C-alpha cells in the first residue's frame, strides 16, 4: 500500500499552480468590475483544485492500466510503479471529482443552474483525457482541452460566478493563463516523446516532433506576455506588473531552447507552473487591491 507521501506525490502538487492561477486571475477581473465575492472565489478554488487532483489521479490510473507508465522518466506514478492498486487510484480520482461536484453544485445554486452542465463537461474532460477506449490525450488533443478547461472555462467561469456578467478582461486573462497551462503539458510531453512513441501514445509533441514542440512552448510564453498587455488594456494598467512572469518563464524557455532532454526537462514543469502562478498574482492582486 502506498504511503501518504506517495499519495501526495501521485497528486502531483507541482501542477497545482495551474488550478490556483485561473481562480486568482478571474477574481482579479471580477474585482475590477466591482463584483468580487470572496466565498464564491473560495468555492471556485475548491472546484479547480479538486479537478486538477482528480485528473492527475485519473491519468495515473488510466496510463498505469495501459502500461504507458512502465518505463517512466518523470515523477512517481502510483499504478505504474506498483505503489498502489489501480482500484484505489481510480477511487481517489472519483473522490476528487466528487469534491469538485459538491462545490460546483453550491456555486450553480447561487448563480445559474446551467453551470451544472459546464461542471459535468469538466469532469468528463478530466476523465477522458487518458480514460476510456479512445482517450483524447492520446490523439494530440490534450493541449486543446487544457486551454479550454484550465484557461477559458476556469478563468471566465470564476469571473462569471462572481459578477454574473461577461467581462472582456476575463477572456484576455483566460487566454494568458490557458497558454501557460498548455505550456506545462507541452513541456511534460516534450520530455516523454521517446517513451510515448514506444507506448503508442500520440500526444501533440509526438505528432509535431521535438523541434516544433520546442517552438510551440516558446510561442505559448509569447502569447501569455501579449495577454498581460491585453488584460491591462481592458482593466487597469497596474496589471502590466504581470509581465514579471517572464522571470520564471525565462528559465523554462532557456532549457527548452537549449535542447534539454529527459530528466533535464522536469524543472521546466515547475518553472512553467511558477510562471503561471506569478502571472495570476501580478495581474490579479493589483486588481483586487485597487477594488478595496
VEXMI-326800 format. One record per atom (N, C-alpha, C, O): residue in one letter; x, y negated, z. Coordinates in steps of 0.1 Angstrom, whole numbers, plus 2048, in hexadecimal, padded with zeros to 3 digits. Example, Ala and Ser with C-alpha at 12.3 -4.5 7.8 and 13.67 -1.06 7.14 Angstrom:
BEGIN
A88483984E A87B82D84E A88482184E A88E821855 S880816847 S88980B847 S88180084F S8867F5850 
END
This chain:
BEGIN
X80880C800 X800800800 X8097F4800 X8137F3807 X8057EA7F8 X80D7DD7F7 X80D7D6804 X8037D680C X8187CF807 X8197C7813 X8127B9810 X80F7B6805 X80F7B281B X8097A4819 X81179C810 X80C794808 X81F79D811 X828795809 X8267997FA X8277907F1 X8247A67F8 X8237AA7EA X8157A57E4 X8157A27D8 X80B7A67EC X7FE7A17E8 X7FF7927E4 X7F978D7DB X80678A7ED X80877C7EA X81077A7DD X80C7727D5 X81A7827DB X8227817CF X8197857C3 X81A77F7B8 X81078F7C5 X8077937BA X7FD7887B6 X7F97877AB X7FA77F7C0 X7F17747BD X7F87697B5 X7F27607AF X80676A7B3 X80E7617AB X80C7537AF X80774B7A8 X8117507BB X80F7427C1 X8157377B8 X81172B7B9 X81F73B7B0 X8257307A7 X81C72B79D X81E720797 X81173279A X80772E790 X7FC725796 X7F571F78F X7FC7247A4 X7F171D7AA X7F170E7A7 X7E67087A8 X7FC7077A5 X7FB6F97A0 X7F26F7794 X7EC6EC793 X7F170178C X7E8700780 X7DA700785 X7D16FC77D X7D7704791 X7C9703796 X7C76F679E X7BC6F179E X7D16F17A5 X7CF6E57AC X7CF6D97A3 X7C76D07A5 X7D86D9799 X7DA6CD790 X7CD6C878A X7CA6BC78A X7C56D1784 X7B96CC77D X7AF6C5787 X7A86BC783 X7AE6CB793 X7A46C579C X7A96B87A1 X7A16AE7A2 X7B66B67A3 X7BB6A97A7 X7BA69F79C X7B669379F X7BD6A3790 X7BC699785 X7AD695783 X7AA68A781 X7A469F783 X79669D781 X79069478C X78768C789 X795696798 X79068E7A3 X7956807A2 X78E6767A6 X7A167E79D X7A667079B X79E669791 X79B65D793 X79A66F786 X79166977C X784666783 X77E65B780 X77E66F78B X77166C792 X77366079B X76965879B X77E65F7A2 X7806537AA X7816467A2 X77B63C7A7 X787647797 X78763B78E X77963778A X77762B788 X770640789 X76263D786 X75A63A792 X74E639791 X76163979E X75A6367AA X7506417AF X74663D7B5 X75364D7AC X74A6587AF X7516647B5 X74C66F7B4 X75D6627BB X76466E7C1 X75C6737CD X75766B7D6 X75A6807CE X7536867D9 X75C6917DF X75E69B7D8 X76168F7EB X76B6977F1 X7676A67F2 X76F6AF7EE X75B6A97F7 X7576B77F9 X7556BE7EC X7586CA7EB X7516B77E1 X7506BD7D4 X75E6C07CE X7606CA7C8 X7676B77D0 X7756B97CC X77B6C57D3 X7826CD7CC X7786C77E0 X77E6D27E7 X7786DF7E2 X77F6E97E1 X76B6DF7DF X7646EB7DA X76A6EF7CC X76C6FA7C9 X76C6E47C4 X7726E77B7 X7806ED7B8 X7846F57B0 X7876E87C2 X7956EE7C4 X7946FD7C8 X79C7057C4 X78A7007D1 X78870E7D4 X7857167C8 X78A7217C6 X77C7117BF X7797197B3 X78571B7AB X7887267A6 X78D7107A9 X7997117A0 X7A371A7A5 X7A972279E X7A67197B3 X7B07227B9 X7AC7317B8 X7B37397B5 X79F7337BB X79A7417BB X79A7477AD X79D7537AC X79773F7A3 X797744796 X7A6747791 X7A875178B X7AF73E796 X7BD741792 X7C274D798 X7C9756792 X7C074F7A5 X7C475B7AC X7BD7687A6 X7C37727A4 X7B07667A3 X7A977179D X7AE77578F X7B078178D X7B176C787 X7B776F77A X7C577577B X7C977E773 X7CC771785 X7DA777788 X7D878678C X7E078E787 X7CF789795 X7CD797799 X7C779F78D X7CB7AA78B X7BE799786 X7B87A077B X7C27A3770 X7C27AE76B X7CB79A76E X7D679C764 X7DF7A7769 X7E37B0761 X7E27A7776 X7EB7B177C X7E47BF77A X7EB7C9776 X7D77C077D X7D07CC77C X7CF7D176D X7D37DD76A X7CB7C9764 X7C97CD756 X7D67D174F X7D77DB749 X7E07C8751 X7ED7CC74B X7F37D8752 X7FA7E074B X7F17DA75F X7F67E5766 X7F07F2761 X7F87FC75F X7E37F375F X7DD7FF75B X7E080274C X7DF80E748 X7E37F8744 X7E77FA736 X7F67FE735 X7FA80372A X7FE7FC73F X80C7FF73F X8147F3739 X8207F5737 X80E7E8737 X8157DC732 X8207D773B X82B7D2737 X81E7DA748 X8287D5752 X8327DF756 X8397DD760 X8337EA74F X83C7F5753 X84B7F0753 X8537F575A X84E7E7749 X85C7E2748 X85B7D3748 X85C7CD73E X85A7CE755 X8577C0757 X8637B875A X86B7BD762 X8647AC755 X8707A3758 X86C799763 X87479676B X85F795764 X85B78B76D X85879077B X85D79A77F X851787783 X84E78B791 X846798792 X84179D789 X84579C79F X83F7A97A2 X8317A979D X8297A079E X82D7B5798 X81F7B8795 X81B7C479D X8237CE79E X8107C37A4 X80C7CD7AE X8097DB7A8 X80E7E57AD X8027DB79D X7FE7E8797 X80A7ED78F X80E7F9790 X8117E5787 X81C7EA77F X8277EF787 X82E7F9783 X82A7E9793 X8357EE79B X8317FA7A4 X8398007AA X8247FC7A5 X81F8077AE X81D8037BC X81A80B7C5 X81E7F67BF X81D7F17CC X80F7F27D2 X80D7F37DE X8057F17C9 X7F77F27CD X7EF7F97C3 X7F27F97B7 X7E58017C7 X7DD8087BD X7D57FE7B4 X7D17F47B9 X7D28037A8 X7CB7FA79F X7BD7F67A4 X7B97EB7A2 X7B67FF7AB X7A97FC7B0 X7A97F17BA X7A07E97BB X7B47F07C2 X7B57E67CD X7B77D87C6 X7B27CE7CA X7C07D87BC X7C27CB7B5 X7B67C77AD X7B37BB7AD X7AF7D07A7 X7A27CC7A1 X7987C67AB X7927BC7A8 X7987CC7B6 X78F7C77C1 X7937B97C5 X78A7B17C8 X7A07B77C6 X7A57AA7CA X7A179F7C0 X79E7947C3 X7A27A37B3 X79E79A7A8 X78F7967A9 X78C78A7A8 X7877A07AB X77879D7AC X7757967B9 X76B78E7B9 X77C7987C4 X77A7917D0 X77D7827CE X7757797D2 X78877F7C7 X78B7717C3 X78176B7BB X77D75F7BD X77C7727B1 X77176D7A8 X76576A7B0 X75D7617AE X7627737BA X7567717C3 X7577647CB X74D75D7CC X7637617D0 X7657547D7 X7627497CE X75C73F7D2 X7687497C2 X76673F7B8 X75773D7B5 X7527327B3 X7507487B4 X7417487B0 X7397417BB X73073A7B9 X73C7457C8 X73573F7D3 X7377307D4 X72D7287D5 X74472B7D3 X74671D7D3 X7407167C7 X73B70B7C8 X74171D7BB X73B7177AF X72B7167B0 X72570D7AB X7257207B7 X71771F7B9 X7127137C1 X70870D7BE X71A7107CB X7177047D3 X7186F87CB X7106EF7CC X7236F77C3 X7256EB7BA X7196EA7B0 X7146DF7AE X7156F57AA X70A6F57A1 X6FD6F17A7 X6F66E97A1 X6FB6F67B3 X6EE6F27BA X6EE6E37BD X6E36DD7BD X6FA6DD7C0 X6FA6CF7C3 X6FC6C67B7 X6FA6BA7B8 X6FE6CC7AB X7016C479F X6F76C7794 X6EE6BF791 X6F96D378E X6F06D7782 X6F16E6781 X6FC6EB781 X6E66EC77F X6E66FB77F X6ED701773 X6F170C773 X6EE6F9768 X6F46FE75C X70370075E X709707756 X7086FB769 X7166FE76C X71970C770 X72471176F X70E713773 X70F722776 X71472976A X71C73276A X70F72575E X71372B751 X72272974F X72973174A X72671C752 X735719750 X73D722759 X748727755 X738723766 X74072C76F X74173A76B X74B74076C X73673F765 X73674D760 X74074F755 X747759754 X74074574C X74A745741 X758745746 X76174C741 X75B73E751 X76873D757 X76C74B75C X77774F75A X763752763 X76675F769 X76876975D X77277175E X760768753 X762772748 X76F76F741 X77677973D X77276373F X77F75F739 X78B764741 X79576973C X78A76374E X794768757 X796777756 X7A177C756 X78B77E756 X78C78D755 X791792748 X79A79B747 X78B78C73D X78E792730 X79B78C72A X79E78F71E X7A3785732 X7B078072D X7B878D72A X7BF78E71F X7B9796733 X7C07A3731 X7B77AF733 X7BB7BA732 X7AA7AC737 X7A17B773A X7987BB72E X7987B4724 X7917C672F X7897CB724 X7907D2719 X79C7D371A X7897D670F X78F7DE704 X7977D66FB X7A07DA6F4 X7937C96F9 X79A7C06F0 X79D7B26F7 X7977A86F4 X7A77B3701 X7AA7A6708 X7AF79B6FF X7B879E6F6 X7AA78F700 X7AE7856F7 X7BD7806FA X7C377A6F1 X7C2783706 X7D0780708 X7D9788700 X7E57846FE X7D47936FB X7DD79C6F2 X7DB7986E3 X7E179F6DB X7D378E6E1 X7D078A6D3 X7D477C6D0 X7D07766C6 X7DD7776D8 X7E37696D6 X7DA75E6DA X7DC7536D6 X7CF7616E2 X7C67566E6 X7C77526F4 X7BF74A6F9 X7D17576FB X7D2753709 X7D474470C X7CD73E714 X7DD73E704 X7DF730705 X7D3727702 X7D071D709 X7CB72B6F9 X7BE7246F5 X7B5724701 X7AF71A705 X7B3730707 X7AA731713 X7AF72A71F X7A7724727 X7BC72A721 X7C272372C X7BF71472A X7BC70D734 X7C170F71E X7BF70171B X7B06FD71E X7AD6F3724 X7A770671A X79970371B X79570472A X78E6FA72E X79870E731 X79371073E X79B70A749 X795705753 X7A870A748 X7B0704753 X7B46F574F X7BB6EF756 X7B06F1743 X7B16E373F X7A46DC73E X7A06D5747 X79D6DE733 X7916D7730 X7866DA73B X7816D0741 X7836E673D X7786E9746 X77B6E5754 X7736DF75B X7876E8759 X78B6E5767 X78B6D676A X7866D2774 X7926CF761 X7936C0764 X7856B9762 X7816B276A X77F6BB756 X7736B5753 X7686B975D X7606B1761 X7686C6760 X75E6CB76A X7606C5777 X7566C277E X76C6C477C X76F6BD789 X76A6AF789 X7636AB793 X76C6A877E X76769A77E X75869A77D X751692784 X7526A3775 X7436A3773 X73C6A6780 X73169F783 X7406B0788 X7396B3794 X7386A879E X7306A77A6 X74269F79D X7426937A6 X73B6877A0 X7346807A7 X73D684793 X73767978D X72967B787 X721673786 X727688782 X71C68C77A X71A68376D X70F681768 X72667F768 X72767775C X73367D754 X73C68375A X73367A747 X73F67E73F X74867273E X745668739 X754674743 X75E66A744 X76966C739 X77067773A X76C663730 X776664726 X78466772C X78C66F727 X787661737 X79366373E X795672742 X7A1677742 X78A678745 X78B687749 X79068F73D X79769973F X78B68C731 X790693725 X79F692723 X7A569B721 X7A4685724 X7B2683722 X7BA68B72D X7C469172A X7B668A739 X7BC691744 X7BC6A0742 X7C56A7745 X7B06A573D X7AF6B373B X7B86B8730 X7BE6C3731 X7BA6B0726 X7C46B571B X7D26B5720 X7D96BE71D X7D66AB729 X7E36AB72E X7E56B7738 X7F06BD737 X7DC6B9741 X7DD6C474A X7DD6D1742 X7E46DB745 X7D46D2738 X7D36DF731 X7E06E2729 X7E36EE728 X7E66D7724 X7F36DA71D X7FD6E0726 X8046E9721 X7FE6DB732 X8096E073B X8056EE740 X80D6F6742 X7F86F0742 X7F36FE746 X7F770873B X7FB71373E X7F570472F X7F970C723 X80870E723 X80D719720 X80F704727 X81E705728 X823710731 X82D71672E X81C71173C X81F71C746 X81E72973F X827732740 X81372C738 X810738731 X81A73A726 X81F745723 X81D73071E X826731713 X834735718 X83A73E712 X83972F723 X846733729 X84674172D X84F74872B X83B745734 X839753738 X83A75D72D X84176772D X83375A722 X832763717 X83F76270E X84276C708 X84675770E X853756708 X85C76070E X864767707 X85C76071B X865769723 X86277771F X86B78071F X85577A71D X85178871C X85078D70E X84B79870B X855785704 X8537896F6 X8597976F4 X85279F6ED X86579B6F8 X86A7A86F5 X8627B36FB X85E7BD6F4 X85E7B2708 X8567BD70E X8477BD709 X8427C8707 X8427B2706 X8347B1701 X8337B76F3 X82A7BE6EF X83E7B56EB X83E7BA6DE X83E7CA6DE X8377D06D6 X8467CF6E7 X8477DE6E9 X83A7E36ED X8367EE6E9 X8337DC6F6 X8277E16FC X81B7DE6F3 X8107E36F6 X81D7D76E8 X8127D56DF X8097C96E3 X7FE7C86DF X80E7C16EC X8067B56F1 X80A7A96E8 X8147A36E9 X8007A66E0 X80379C6D5 X7FF78E6DB X7F47886D7 X8077896E4 X80577B6E9 X8087716DE X80E7746D3 X8047646E0 X80875A6D7 X8177596D4 X81B7576C9 X81E75B6DF X82D75B6DE X8327666D5 X83B7646CD X82C7726D6 X83077D6CD X82D77A6BF X83477C6B6 X8217746BD X81C7716AF X8257666A9 X82876669D X82875B6B1 X8307506AB X83F7536AA X84574E6A1 X84475B6B3 X85275E6B3 X8597546BD X85374B6C2 X8667576C0 X86D7506CA X86F7416C7 X86C7396D0 X87473E6BB X8777306B8 X86A7276B8 X86B71C6BE X85F72C6B2 X8537246B1 X84D7226BF X8477186C2 X84E72D6C8 X84972C6D5 X8507216DD X84A71A6E5 X85D7206DB X8657166E2 X8607086DE X8606FF6E6 X85E7066D1 X8596F96CC X84B6F66D1 X8486EB6D5 X8437006D3 X8356FE6D8 X8366F96E6 X82F6F06EA X83F6FF6EE X8416FB6FC X8446EC6FD X83E6E5705 X84E6E86F5 X8526DA6F5 X8476D16F1 X8456C66F6 X83F6D66E7 X8346CE6E2 X8296CC6EC X8236C16ED X8276D66F4 X81D6D56FF X8216CA709 X8196C370F X82E6C970C X8336BF716 X8316B1710 X82D6A8717 X8336B0703 X8316A36FC X82269F6FC X81F6946FF X8196A96FA X80B6A66FB X8076A1709 X7FF69870A X80D6A8713 X80A6A4721 X80E696724 X80768E72B X81A69271E X81E684720 X81567A719 X81266F71E X81167D70D X807675705 X7FA67370D X7F466870D X7F667D714 X7E967D71B X7EA674728 X7E067072D X7F667372D X7F8669738 X7F465B733 X7ED65473A X7F9658727 X7F764B721 X7E864971F X7E263E721 X7E1654719 X7D3653716 X7CB652723 X7C164A723 X7CE65972D X7C765873A X7C864A740 X7BE645745 X7D464573F X7D6637745 X7CE62D73D X7C8624743 X7CD62E730 X7C6625728 X7B762672B X7B061C72A X7B263172F X7A4633732 X7A0631740 X794631744 X7AA631749 X7A762F757 X7AE62375D X7A961775C X7BA625762 X7C261A767 X7D161C763 X7D5627762 X7D8611760 X7E661275C X7EF617767 X7FA61B764 X7EA618773 X7F161F77E X7F362E77B X7FD634780 X7EB633773 X7EC64176F X7F9644767 X7FD64F765 X7FF639762 X80C63B75B X817641764 X82164675F X815640771 X81E64777A X81F655777 X82965C77A X81565B770 X81566976D X82066D764 X823679763 X82666375D X832667754 X83D66D75C X847672757 X83D66B76A X847671772 X847680771 X851687776 X83C68676B X83C69576A X848699761 X84C6A5761 X84D690758 X85769474F X864698756 X86C6A0751 X866694763 X87269876A X8726A776C X87C6AE768 X8686AD773 X8686BC774 X8666C3767 X86C6CD764 X85F6BD75E X85C6C3751 X8696C4749 X86B6CE741 X8726BB74A X87F6BB743 X8876C7746 X88F6CC73D X8866CC752 X88E6D8755 X8896E474D X8916EC748 X87C6E574C X8776F0743 X87A6EE735 X87E6F872E X8796E2730 X87D6DF722 X88B6E271F X88E6E8715 X8946DE728 X8A36E1726 X8A56F0725 X8AD6F571D X89F6F872E X8A170672E X89B70D721 X8A271571B X88F70871D X88970E711 X89170A705 X8937136FC X8946FE703 X89C6F96F8 X8AA6FF6F8 X8B07016ED X8AF702704 X8BD707705 X8BE716702 X8C971C702 X8B271D6FF X8B272B6FB X8B2734706 X8B6740705 X8AD730712 X8AC73971E X8A474671A X89A744713 X8A875171F X8A175E71C X89E765729 X8A4763733 X89476E728 X891777733 X890770741 X889766742 X89777674B X896770758 X89A761759 X89575A762 X8A275C750 X8A674E750 X89A74574D X89A739750 X88F74B748 X883743745 X879742751 X87073B751 X87C74B75B X87374B767 X87273D76E X867739771 X87D736770 X87C729776 X87471F76E X86F715773 X873721761 X86B718758 X85C71875C X85670E75B X857724760 X849725765 X84771B771 X83E714772 X85171C77B X850713786 X851705783 X84A6FC788 X85A702779 X85C6F4775 X8506EE76E X84C6E3770 X84A6F7766 X83E6F275F X8326F1768 X82A6E7767 X8306FA771 X8266F977B X8286EC784 X81E6E5787 X8346EA787 X8376DE78F X8356D1787 X82F6C778D X8386D177A X8356C6772 X8266C3771 X8226B7771 X81E6CE770 X8106CC76F X80A6C677C X8026BD77C X8106CB787 X80B6C5794 X80F6B7796 X8076AE79A X81C6B3792 X8206A6793 X81869D78A X81469178D X8156A177E X80C69A774 X7FF69677B X7FB68B77B X7F96A0782 X7EC69D788 X7ED694794 X7E468C797 X7F869679C X7FA68D7A8 X7FC67F7A4 X7F66767A9 X80567D79A X80966F797 X7FF66878E X7FF65C78D X7F5670788 X7EA66A781 X7DE66978B X7D865E78C X7DB674792 X7CF67479A X7D066C7A7 X7C66657AA X7DB66D7AE X7DC6667BB X7DB6577BA X7D36507C1 X7E16507B0 X7DF6427AF X7D163E7AC X7CC6347B1 X7CA6467A4 X7BC6437A1 X7B46457AE X7AA63D7B0 X7B764E7B6 X7B06507C3 X7B36447CC X7A963F7D2 X7BF6407CD X7C26357D6 X7BC6287D2 X7B86207DA X7BB6267C5 X7B561A7C0 X7A66197C3 X7A060E7C4 X7A06257C5 X7926257C8 X78F6237D6 X7836217DA X7996247DF X7966227EE X7946147F1 X7916117FD 
END
